[in-house]
Amino acid sequence: MIAKKIILVISALSLMCFQTINQNSNILLGKWKGKNDSKLSIEFYLGSDGAYYGKINDPNDKYHGKTIFKKMVYNEKGKSFSGILNPADKDITLDASIYIENNNSIKVVAKKLLITRVIYCSKVN
């Protein structure tokens, strides 16, 4: 009887943990606007391979629809996404990390060797 209760409690806790992980990783989905750069508009979506991708969402941008964030994978330990950023107007590959500041704000850190750029974005409702 005690063993059944222990198994039930462990199962319930496991389900809650998986649900929390899924909620944290899915927070990136949707449309985001740059806080200091109003022209920056990105839409993140979940690819068929389970990784997240981000494409330019501004219809006035000549690169509209181009995927610039690729293979962004959620890291539960670091509470961040990491992957590749290919800026639309440059032929360069950057290491990208996205940190969730809160439900409506993210911090994007792009690195190449010793150069780092940080961009803050807010969610568009």
ZAKOL-218399 format. One line per field, with one value per residue: residue number from 1; residue in one letter; x, z, y of N, C-alpha, C in turn. Coordinates in Angstrom, 3 decimals, m for minus. Layout:
% ZAKOL-218399
dovex = (NUM,...)
vexke = (A,...)
nc1 = (X,...)
nc3 = (Z,...)
nc2 = (Y,...)
cac1 = (X,...)
cac3 = (Z,...)
cac2 = (Y,...)
cc1 = (X,...)
cc3 = (Z,...)
cc2 = (Y,...)
//
This chain:
% ZAKOL-218399
dovex = (1,2,3,4,5,6,7,8,9,10,11,12,13,14,15,16,17,18,19,20,21,22,23,24,25,26,27,28,29,30,31,32,33,34,35,36,37,38,39,40,41,42,43,44,45,46,47,48,49,50,51,52,53,54,55,56,57,58,59,60,61,62,63,64,65,66,67,68,69,70,71,72,73,74,75,76,77,78,79,80,81,82,83,84,85,86,87,88,89,90,91,92,93,94,95,96,97,98,99,100,101,102,103,104,105,106,107,108,109,110,111,112,113,114,115,116,117,118,119,120,121,122,123,124,125)
vexke = (M,I,A,K,K,I,I,L,V,I,S,A,L,S,L,M,C,F,Q,T,I,N,Q,N,S,N,I,L,L,G,K,W,K,G,K,N,D,S,K,L,S,I,E,F,Y,L,G,S,D,G,A,Y,Y,G,K,I,N,D,P,N,D,K,Y,H,G,K,T,I,F,K,K,M,V,Y,N,E,K,G,K,S,F,S,G,I,L,N,P,A,D,K,D,I,T,L,D,A,S,I,Y,I,E,N,N,N,S,I,K,V,V,A,K,K,L,L,I,T,R,V,I,Y,C,S,K,V,N)
nc1 = (0.828,1.916,3.972,2.529,1.505,3.839,4.814,2.727,2.963,5.551,5.111,3.234,4.778,6.753,5.261,4.452,6.935,7.742,5.731,6.288,8.842,8.142,6.436,8.251,10.030,8.362,7.715,9.070,7.840,6.081,5.576,8.052,9.378,12.032,13.337,14.927,15.237,12.956,12.463,13.186,11.722,10.699,9.574,9.156,9.112,8.267,10.194,10.018,11.944,12.072,13.503,13.811,13.045,13.619,12.154,12.256,9.769,8.671,6.692,7.516,10.198,12.915,13.901,11.865,10.372,12.652,14.579,16.446,17.291,18.406,18.011,17.602,17.832,16.358,17.808,17.491,18.987,20.549,18.515,17.960,17.981,19.909,21.761,22.077,22.685,22.087,22.557,20.387,21.365,24.056,26.805,27.454,27.976,26.747,27.111,24.321,22.440,19.502,17.889,15.336,13.820,11.443,7.925,7.322,9.622,12.813,16.332,18.719,21.760,24.440,27.366,30.652,33.736,35.580,33.708,30.650,27.141,24.234,20.759,17.566,14.255,10.695,7.579,5.025,1.669)
nc3 = (0.000,0.833,m1.000,m3.382,m2.966,m2.876,m5.481,m6.883,m6.008,m6.949,m9.692,m10.147,m9.489,m11.451,m13.806,m13.391,m13.475,m16.155,m17.454,m16.634,m17.774,m20.490,m20.681,m20.145,m22.311,m24.482,m24.307,m25.969,m28.419,m30.924,m31.725,m31.679,m30.838,m31.304,m28.557,m28.519,m31.168,m33.321,m35.835,m35.853,m36.021,m35.165,m35.632,m33.800,m34.176,m33.840,m35.181,m37.333,m36.465,m33.760,m32.792,m32.305,m34.460,m35.960,m37.822,m39.951,m39.454,m40.266,m42.639,m44.238,m44.463,m46.547,m46.299,m45.399,m44.012,m44.105,m42.536,m39.703,m37.148,m36.150,m35.360,m32.536,m29.331,m26.288,m23.111,m20.133,m17.763,m18.014,m18.437,m20.960,m24.528,m27.146,m30.163,m33.628,m35.290,m38.224,m39.587,m41.688,m43.572,m43.793,m44.547,m42.421,m39.608,m36.396,m32.921,m30.968,m28.101,m26.205,m23.612,m21.252,m19.922,m18.671,m18.947,m21.071,m22.196,m23.710,m23.856,m26.277,m27.112,m29.173,m30.475,m31.816,m31.940,m30.190,m30.170,m29.061,m29.121,m27.717,m27.640,m26.742,m26.599,m26.814,m26.265,m28.717,m28.568)
nc2 = (m1.193,1.260,1.429,1.779,4.339,5.841,5.451,6.664,9.340,9.972,9.661,11.714,13.988,13.793,14.182,16.840,18.131,17.635,19.045,21.673,22.072,21.918,24.173,26.270,26.049,26.474,29.118,30.798,30.718,32.529,36.055,38.612,41.810,44.147,45.978,48.311,48.652,49.251,48.270,45.652,42.581,39.482,36.150,33.283,29.769,26.281,23.788,20.840,19.135,19.423,21.530,25.118,27.852,31.043,33.596,36.515,38.876,41.260,42.758,44.855,44.649,43.823,41.312,39.746,36.891,35.352,32.879,33.330,32.622,29.508,26.067,26.314,25.235,24.277,24.626,23.278,23.399,25.741,27.493,28.610,29.187,27.836,28.151,28.845,31.925,33.572,36.478,38.373,40.206,39.735,37.560,35.547,33.421,33.189,32.359,31.886,32.779,32.682,34.202,33.929,36.614,37.403,36.554,38.219,39.232,38.878,38.164,38.397,37.054,37.335,35.901,36.041,34.906,37.186,39.160,40.429,40.831,42.221,42.019,43.155,41.984,42.316,40.647,40.405,40.960)
cac1 = (0.000,2.815,4.696,1.640,1.428,5.133,4.835,1.767,3.548,6.669,4.522,2.634,5.867,7.388,4.383,4.517,8.246,7.716,4.845,7.017,9.875,7.474,5.964,9.396,10.605,7.390,7.520,9.716,6.955,5.306,6.190,8.859,9.851,13.200,13.003,15.646,15.214,11.561,12.409,13.437,10.506,11.017,8.579,9.749,8.222,8.859,10.433,9.662,13.018,11.987,14.261,13.094,13.561,13.081,12.201,11.939,8.320,8.243,6.375,8.205,11.615,13.193,14.233,10.665,10.225,13.940,14.896,17.768,17.636,18.291,18.341,17.630,17.438,16.200,18.679,16.812,19.964,20.917,17.285,18.180,17.996,21.175,21.745,22.806,22.075,22.633,21.913,19.856,22.120,25.483,27.151,28.214,27.284,27.024,26.554,23.252,21.778,18.330,17.547,13.997,13.854,10.141,7.016,7.180,10.912,13.941,17.636,19.417,23.200,25.094,28.818,31.589,35.062,35.581,32.679,29.351,26.077,23.063,19.522,16.402,13.001,9.469,6.597,3.934,0.399)
cac3 = (0.000,0.898,m2.275,m4.386,m2.705,m3.274,m6.946,m7.316,m5.748,m7.882,m11.023,m10.193,m9.529,m12.772,m14.781,m13.163,m13.966,m17.618,m17.874,m16.414,m18.798,m21.747,m20.637,m20.249,m23.642,m25.446,m24.111,m27.078,m29.581,m31.163,m32.361,m30.798,m31.397,m30.638,m27.661,m28.950,m32.626,m33.649,m37.124,m35.616,m35.770,m35.353,m35.214,m33.487,m34.349,m33.554,m36.403,m37.297,m35.789,m32.324,m32.480,m32.572,m35.558,m35.964,m39.130,m39.962,m39.527,m40.713,m44.067,m44.948,m44.548,m47.794,m45.948,m44.765,m44.147,m44.062,m41.247,m39.261,m35.981,m36.559,m34.429,m31.164,m28.452,m24.905,m22.113,m18.837,m16.734,m18.188,m18.657,m22.161,m25.821,m27.834,m31.548,m34.639,m35.852,m39.515,m39.914,m43.052,m44.477,m43.751,m44.759,m41.225,m38.664,m35.010,m31.850,m30.347,m26.883,m25.867,m22.201,m20.921,m18.831,m18.069,m19.977,m22.174,m22.535,m23.894,m24.130,m27.319,m27.089,m30.357,m30.299,m32.827,m31.352,m29.040,m30.360,m28.514,m29.241,m26.916,m28.074,m25.921,m27.364,m26.039,m26.968,m29.344,m28.280)
cac2 = (0.000,2.415,1.454,2.356,5.778,6.425,5.447,7.668,10.658,10.149,9.852,13.050,14.966,13.694,14.843,18.289,18.590,17.647,20.123,22.926,22.157,22.211,25.549,27.167,26.019,26.994,30.551,31.493,30.715,33.743,37.216,39.447,43.084,44.705,47.095,49.507,48.679,48.952,47.578,44.233,41.820,38.060,35.171,31.984,28.632,24.979,23.022,19.422,18.405,19.687,22.745,26.363,28.662,32.391,34.241,37.935,38.948,42.584,42.693,45.933,44.306,43.102,39.922,39.174,35.444,34.650,32.271,33.769,31.804,28.116,24.985,26.811,24.140,24.721,24.017,23.444,23.766,27.139,28.262,29.408,28.517,28.079,27.701,29.611,33.130,34.017,37.754,38.372,41.063,39.397,36.155,35.201,32.553,33.573,31.542,32.667,32.310,33.479,34.058,34.408,37.588,37.131,36.053,39.169,39.825,37.976,38.757,37.643,37.288,36.778,35.955,35.548,35.089,38.099,40.183,40.044,41.823,41.871,42.670,42.833,41.971,42.114,39.839,41.130,40.239)
cc1 = (0.876,3.581,3.839,1.551,2.713,5.211,3.891,2.329,4.686,6.139,3.940,3.709,6.568,6.555,4.427,5.837,8.260,6.835,5.545,8.098,9.253,6.985,7.129,9.955,9.650,7.153,8.116,8.796,6.196,6.137,6.857,9.325,11.054,12.812,13.669,15.663,13.815,11.421,12.602,12.143,10.771,9.834,9.273,8.689,8.997,8.976,10.071,10.720,13.034,12.782,13.417,13.826,12.912,13.241,11.806,10.462,7.805,7.964,7.049,9.697,11.862,13.563,13.060,10.558,11.514,14.205,16.317,18.226,17.393,18.730,18.526,17.042,17.405,17.099,18.074,17.777,20.317,19.726,17.425,18.058,19.357,21.096,22.553,21.991,22.824,21.933,21.539,20.737,23.617,25.678,28.058,27.344,27.728,26.465,25.526,22.731,20.619,17.953,16.168,14.119,12.578,9.219,6.941,8.496,11.988,15.207,18.343,20.891,23.811,26.597,29.536,32.980,34.975,34.508,31.334,28.361,24.868,21.879,18.395,15.152,11.827,8.439,5.481,2.664,m0.551)
cc3 = (0.000,m0.418,m3.374,m4.212,m3.143,m4.797,m7.498,m7.138,m6.726,m9.300,m11.167,m10.275,m10.885,m13.832,m14.628,m13.668,m15.483,m18.143,m17.715,m17.461,m20.132,m21.786,m20.805,m21.663,m24.683,m25.309,m25.263,m28.297,m29.702,m31.766,m31.323,m31.551,m30.609,m29.778,m28.121,m30.463,m33.073,m34.995,m36.964,m35.220,m36.155,m34.902,m35.018,m33.623,m34.071,m34.858,m36.231,m36.600,m34.276,m31.884,m32.848,m33.652,m35.490,m37.325,m39.001,m40.286,m40.028,m42.214,m44.895,m45.122,m45.827,m47.542,m45.267,m45.063,m44.091,m42.641,m40.859,m37.996,m36.362,m35.442,m32.998,m30.264,m27.018,m23.972,m20.739,m17.760,m16.809,m18.370,m19.872,m23.403,m26.439,m29.226,m32.418,m35.072,m37.128,m39.863,m41.399,m44.027,m44.513,m43.976,m43.614,m40.351,m37.255,m34.065,m31.133,m29.101,m26.599,m24.437,m21.968,m19.720,m18.000,m19.203,m21.205,m22.630,m22.655,m24.146,m25.123,m27.275,m28.283,m30.216,m31.525,m32.322,m30.140,m29.120,m29.882,m28.729,m28.477,m27.411,m27.150,m26.787,m26.422,m26.908,m27.502,m29.115,m29.441)
cc2 = (1.261,2.553,2.076,3.873,6.474,6.512,6.513,9.084,10.937,10.393,11.251,14.128,14.967,14.400,16.358,18.846,18.666,18.773,21.470,23.112,22.540,23.655,26.514,27.194,26.592,28.482,31.359,31.607,32.033,34.852,38.113,40.686,43.550,45.896,48.388,49.662,48.266,48.234,46.074,43.538,40.362,37.211,33.832,30.896,27.349,24.206,21.561,18.578,18.642,20.898,23.972,27.156,30.032,33.031,35.708,38.085,40.299,42.555,43.792,45.667,43.496,41.642,39.211,37.671,34.659,34.140,32.663,33.035,30.356,27.180,25.475,25.720,24.648,23.920,24.291,23.925,25.251,28.067,29.171,28.528,28.788,27.472,28.640,30.823,33.484,35.322,37.798,39.134,40.765,37.906,35.711,34.296,32.916,32.524,32.402,31.971,33.250,33.156,34.655,35.337,37.452,36.692,36.951,39.767,38.747,38.781,37.842,38.038,36.568,36.974,35.411,35.910,36.011,39.176,39.637,41.182,41.311,42.691,42.206,42.924,41.777,41.413,40.730,40.315,40.290)
//
